[in-house]
Amino acid sequence: MQAAWRIAGLALLLAACTHEAPGCLPASRAAAAAHPVAAAAAAPANTLDRTVWITPEIRADTHVQEDTQSAEVSFVSGQQVMLTIALSQGANSATADRGAAVGTARIDPGLRLDFQIATPLQSGAVYLDGNFASSNLPKVHFQGALATWSAPPQAPSPATKE
């Protein structure tokens, strides 16, 4: 009975955790969120970090470098990195042929990531399609965006002399 209450409590805690709640972030990100001015000075302007919880035991950490049009997605269980995949404009799709497991957390083979660069006409995005499992959720299919962003504003073109 206690295990069920612990799992329910963990699920509620994780459901409330978003990228805007500093208490849910690792210590370095929580400190940066608490001091946005210092964080802005420390982080490059064209980066984006997002965390999405796939199951209560597996999260996807996405780091996007907008200026180099690349992204890195790490799947993490506890403090263990299960799988990391890098994407870029020239390599905008990846499929993991092997699965990964840490304890009861599992990523099934066939996980697919797609990277869409941001342009003035479309938003950028990292999409995931994969199957996962954890101790209390034996079959989880996730299909959706891990991160989305807009293209940076275009600099005005210089005036030409005639």
C-alpha positions, -999 to 999 in steps of 0.1 A, spaced: 0 0 0 28 24 8 45 17 -25 12 27 -43 11 60 -24 48 67 -31 42 61 -69 11 83 -69 31 111 -50 59 108 -75 36 110 -104 19 141 -90 53 157 -84 65 150 -119 32 161 -134 37 195 -118 73 198 -130 78 220 -160 106 240 -174 92 270 -156 93 254 -121 129 259 -107 123 234 -79 120 206 -104 153 213 -122 187 200 -114 207 223 -91 226 242 -118 194 249 -138 174 258 -107 201 284 -97 200 298 -133 162 300 -132 163 318 -98 186 344 -112 175 351 -148 199 380 -153 229 359 -144 216 330 -165 212 353 -195 248 364 -192 261 328 -188 241 311 -215 245 318 -252 215 337 -266 206 311 -293 203 280 -271 171 263 -259 169 236 -232 137 216 -226 129 186 -204 100 163 -210 91 134 -187 83 104 -208 75 82 -177 81 89 -140 115 73 -144 126 85 -179 131 121 -190 142 135 -224 166 165 -220 168 184 -253 195 210 -260 191 231 -292 218 253 -307 198 276 -329 228 293 -344 244 260 -356 210 245 -363 217 214 -343 202 195 -313 211 169 -288 186 147 -270 196 127 -239 173 101 -223 180 99 -186 168 77 -158 178 91 -123 214 102 -129 221 76 -156 222 87 -193 205 59 -212 209 72 -247 221 104 -264 213 113 -300 227 143 -319 208 159 -348 216 187 -373 204 201 -405 224 176 -426 214 147 -403 179 156 -393 165 121 -386 178 93 -364 166 59 -354 180 39 -325 184 3 -336 192 -8 -301 172 -2 -270 186 8 -236 178 -1 -200 186 12 -165 170 -7 -137 133 -9 -146 134 20 -171 136 8 -207 138 23 -242 126 -1 -269 146 -4 -302 132 16 -330 130 50 -312 130 78 -339 139 115 -336 133 141 -363 148 176 -363 131 205 -382 151 237 -384 134 270 -378 129 293 -408 109 325 -412 81 303 -426 81 274 -400 89 268 -364 118 246 -355 111 214 -336 125 181 -323 100 153 -326 101 119 -309 83 86 -317 92 57 -294 82 31 -269 93 32 -233 86 13 -201 92 18 -164 83 0 -132 47 12 -130 41 18 -167 51 -12 -188 40 2 -222 43 39 -230 42 51 -266 53 87 -269 48 106 -302 51 143 -302 74 173 -299 101 175 -273 109 211 -281 97 239 -305 110 273 -312 106 302 -336 132 315 -361 153 344 -348 142 378 -363 159 386 -396 184 415 -395 173 443 -418 192 443 -450 217 472 -454 206 500 -477 224 502 -510 238 534 -524 230 544 -559 
